[in-house]
């Protein structure tokens, strides 16, 4: 890419966000390659097995990102019903023969040739839907029945659907939608009944036999070394790998805990690989990049004169931020294991492509912000 082309892109889009996203994606390629090599050799006799698939998904993600950069975000408002229909249809597939259970969790839909997680699509659709509602005529904003209740319904339906199959994604979405509502000026006094509703939802999920494994995960979180040979294996070894990394790390490819110590380490616990191989410096650099991403995303949203664009930017940024910091908190033992991946970095298909598309939407909003100046 020529110098003129780079300058044109920087003038057209938010250059810092493009750089931050690129650095996170590069870190992802490096870490997935290192983390997945042992399992690629042992299970597929090919150390490049997972990184090859990851790069293919990355290319698809780049296509989605460029498309969303070019596609005027305001058209999503007109396509609101179609987006919701696609999300609901994809989620309904979980309850058919296409629903696929992996590692004790039924979150995937397996179709001929590919699989995906419907919750990733549902989260984005819910952000667009709530932004559409909040950007409409909100003269009843301070009234609970006519103002807050519709918001509760818009939040409760997608969160309630997702929590059936994916508690972690439901938490990410619930927090993201709440932030959008608060930014829009939700009457904070109305948060009490909303908090009560979500407390009941969490209590139900934890006490239901269907979600009994959540209690086990909570116990492991409280004391991961009490059952290091079984339920605490992942978390305990994640903490050990971070400790072994020290300040500078043991070096790229030299980490030991990816060798069966942490199953599927290239997914949920890839931050542990970063900490072990690149040390405190590498792990902190990733955190700083995500903080910078959040700062740019919120800046784009708050600068947007269009209320719909503002809320979409805030919602998507919050969703990526909560997912990132929840994943990191799990890796350092500050939160129970959730199965949430690290955006832009973890190995994965749907999550990587959707997050890159979200970055594209943010860049399109930034483009429209600059054009209005």
N, C-alpha and C positions, 0 to 999 in steps of 0.2 A: 504493500500500500504506500503510495507516494505521500510526500509531506503535505501537498495541497489537499489531498483526500483526507488525511488525518485532521487537518485544521478545519476542513468543511464539516466533518462529523462532530468535532468539538464545539463548533459554533451552533450546530443544529440540535445536538443532544447534550445531556448532562455528562460531560467528560469524566469527572471523578467517579460517577456510578459505573460507567463503562470500564474504567481501569480496575475498580474494586472487584466487580463481578468477574473480570478476566483473571485477576490474581487468585480469587477463590477457586475458579475452574481449573487453573493450572495446578494449584495445590491439590485439588481433588485427583487429577490425573496422576501426579507423583505418588500420593498416598495410597490410592487404590492399587496402583501397580505394585508398590512395595507390600501392602497388606494382603493382597490376594494371591501373590506368587506361590506361597506354600500350598494353599488349597487347590490352586490350579494344577500344580504338579501332582498332588496326592490323589485328586479325584478325576482329573481329566487328562493327566499326563502332558499338560501344556501350561507352563507358567504364564503364558500370555492370554489364557482363556478369558479371564474376567476383564482384564484391561481392554482387550479387543472389543468386547461387548459394551464396555463403558464408553469407549471412544465412539462407537456407532451411535449410542444413545446421546452422546455429547453433540454429535453432528446433527441429529434430529432436533436436539434442543436449540442449537444455533439457528436452524431453519425456523423453528417456532419463535425464537427470540427476535430474529430479523423481521419476520412477518408482523409480530406484535409491535415492533418499533415503527413500522410503516403504516399499520392499520389504525385509523383514528379511533381513539378510545371511546369517543362519544357514541359510536355505533353500537357498542356493547349494551347501552341503555335500550336501544331499539330491539336488540336481540335477546333481551332479558328472559322472555318466556321460553325461547328456544334453548338457551343456556341451561335454564332450570330443568327443562324436559330431558336434555341429554344427561345431566347429572343424576337425575332420579332414575332414568332408564339404566344407566351404567351401575348405579347402586343396587337396583332391583336384581341385576344379574348375579349378585352375591348369593341370593336365595334360590338360585336355580342350579342345575347340574354343572354350570360353569363356575360356581363358587369353589375356590381352591383353598384348602387349609395347609398352612406351612408353619412349622415350628410351634404348633399348638394354637395358631391364630388364623381365623378365617377372614382375611382382609383382601385377598386377591381374586381377580376374575381371570380364568384361564381360557383364552380363545385360541383357535388354530393359528399357531405361529408366534403368538405373543401373549403376555399377561400384563395386567395393570391393576393399580389400587384405586377403586372408585372414590375412596375418601379424599384423595388428592383433587379430583375433579369437583367433588361436592364442596370442598372448602372454598375454592375460587368462585364457584357459582353462588355460594351464600354471600360472599363479599360483594359481588356485583349486585345481587338482589337487594341486600340491605342498603347499599349505596343508592340504589334507585329509589327505594322507599324514603330514605332520609332526605334525599335531594328534592323531593316533591313538595307540595304545599304543606307546611308543618305548622299551621296556625294553632293546632291543638297540642303543641310540643309539651307544654307544662301540665296538660290534663292527663291523668293516669289512664282512664278508660279509652279516650280517643287518641291519645298521643303515645303513651308508654306501652300499653297493652299490645298494640300491633307490633312494636319492636320486640317485645318478649316472644311473641308468636314466631316472628321471623328468625329469631335466634334459637328458640326451643326446638323447632321442627328439624332443621339440619343437624343440630347438636344431638338431639334425641335419636335421630336415625343413625348417626355415626357411632354413638356410644355403644350401640348394640354389638358392633363388630370391632371398634377401634377406640378405646378409651383415651389414648394419648392424643390422637387427632381431634377427638371431640373437645378435649381441654384446650388445644391450640386454637381451634376455631372459636370456641366460646369466648376466650379472652380477646381474640382479635375483633370479634363483632361487638363486644362490650366496649372496647377502646373506641371503635368507630362511633358508637352511640354517645359516649361521653364527649368526644370531640365535637359532635353535632350539637351538644348542649342538653343532653338528657338531664332531667331533674334528678339530682343526686339522692333526694329523699325517696325516690321510687326504686332505688337500688336495693332497699331492704327486702321487699317481696321478691325481687329478682334473685337476690343472694339466697333467700330461703328456698326458692324453687331449685336452684342449682345444688344447694346443700342436700336437699331431698334426693335429687338425681344421683349425686355421688354416693349417698348413703345406700340407696337402692342398689347401685352398681356393685358396691363393695360387699353387701350382704346377700346378694342373689347367688344362688348356687352356680349359675352360669358364669359369674364373675369371681368365683371363689379364689381363682389363681391370683387375683389382685391383692388379696390379704397376704398370700405367700410372698408376693413381690415386695409388699410393704414391710414385712418382717425381715426380708433379706436386706432391704435398704437400711433398716435400723441397725442391723448387725450382720454385714456381709460375710464376716469371717466365722460366724457361728455354723455355717453350712457350706464351707468352702469347696467340699467335694461334690456338691450337687447344685442347689438353687443359688448359692452365692458365688459360684465358680466364675461367671462372667464379670460381675462387679468387683469381686475380690482381686482378680487378676488384672482388671483395668487399673485399679488403684496401685497395684504393685508395678505395673509397666510405667505408669506416670512417675512413680518414685525412682525407678531405675534410670529414667531419662535425665534426671538432674537438671542442670542449667543449660547445657549445650546439647544434650542428647548423645546417644550411642552411635549415631551416624545412619544415613539413609541405607535401608536394606538390612541393617544389623540388629534390629529389634528381635527379641526372642519370643515375646508373648503372642505373636501372630501364628506361631507354630503350635496349633491346637489348644493353646492355653485360653484363648478367647475365640469361641466359635463365631464364624461369619464376622470377623473383626472389621472387614472392609465396609460393613453396613453401619450398625448402630454405634459401634465403639471405635470408629476410625480416629476420633480425637485422641484416643489412648495411644495409637500408633504415632501420631504427630508428637505427642508428649514424650514417648520413649525414644524415638529416633531423632527428634529435633529439639528435645528438652523444653525447659520453661520458656526459652526464647521463641521457639517455633510455635508452641501452644498459645502463648500470649499474642503472637503476631496474628494468629487466626481470630482470636477474640477481638483484637483491635480492628481487623478488617470487617468483621460483622458489625461492630459498633459504628464504623465509618459508613457501612451500607445503610444502617438504620438512620444515621444522621442525614445522609443524602436523600433517602426515601421520604423521610418526614419533611425535609426542606422542600422537596418537589411538591409534596401534598399541600403544605401550608402556603406555598407561593401560588398555587393554582386558583385562579379566580372563579372557575367553574366548580360549584359545590360537589357535583357528582365525581369529577376528576379528583378533587381533594380527598373525598372519602374513600374512593377506590385506592388511591396511593397510600393513604394511612392504613387501610385494611390489609393490603397485600404486604406492605412493609412490616406491619406488626405480626402478620402470620409467619413470615420468614424469620423474623427476629425471635419470636417465642419458640419456634421449632428449633432454631440454632442453639439458643441458650438452654433450652430444656435438654437437648442432646448432650451438651457440654456438662450440664449439672449432673446428668446420669453418669457420665464417664468419671466424674470426680467424686461421686458418692453423695451428691447434694440433693438428689431426687431419685425416686424409685425407677426401675427399668420400665420404659414405656414403648420401646420399639420405634421411636421417632428417629429418622435419619438426620444427618447434618447437611443442610442445604448446600448445593453446588459442589460438595466435597464427597459425600458418601457414594458408594456404588449404588446404582439403581436406575430404573427406567422412567417410570411415571413421575416420580418425585423430581428427578433431575430436569426432565423436559418441562414439567409444569412450572418449576421455580424459575427456569430460564425464560419461559414465556412471560411470567410475572415481571421479571426484570425488564423485558421488552415493553410491557405495558407502562411501567414506570418511566422508561426512556421516552416513550411516545407522549406521555403527559408532560415531561420536561420540554420536549420539542414544541408542544402547543403553548407552554408557558413562555418560551422565548419568542415565538411568533407574535404573541399578543403585546409584547413590550413596545 
